[in-house]
Amino acid sequence: MSWRKKVTDHISDVLRFAAYIFLAFDAIVLSVFLFWFTTRFIWRFTQYINHRIFENPWF
């Protein structure tokens, strides 16, 4: 019984680390996109409500 890690164990550790990095990157990109989308939706919705209720020009 050896205490040394095998090459395949090192490869699997590196791949697991890379997967965590990509997962974290995807979560950050998704949160930025959702923030952008939500603010754009709220902005356009307020313009629509302003146009419909107060009959101001549509921007």
PyMOL commands that set and color helices and strands:
alter all, ss='L'
color gray80, all
select helices_A, chain A and resi 7-54
alter helices_A, ss='H'
color red, helices_A
deselect
rebuild
show_as cartoon
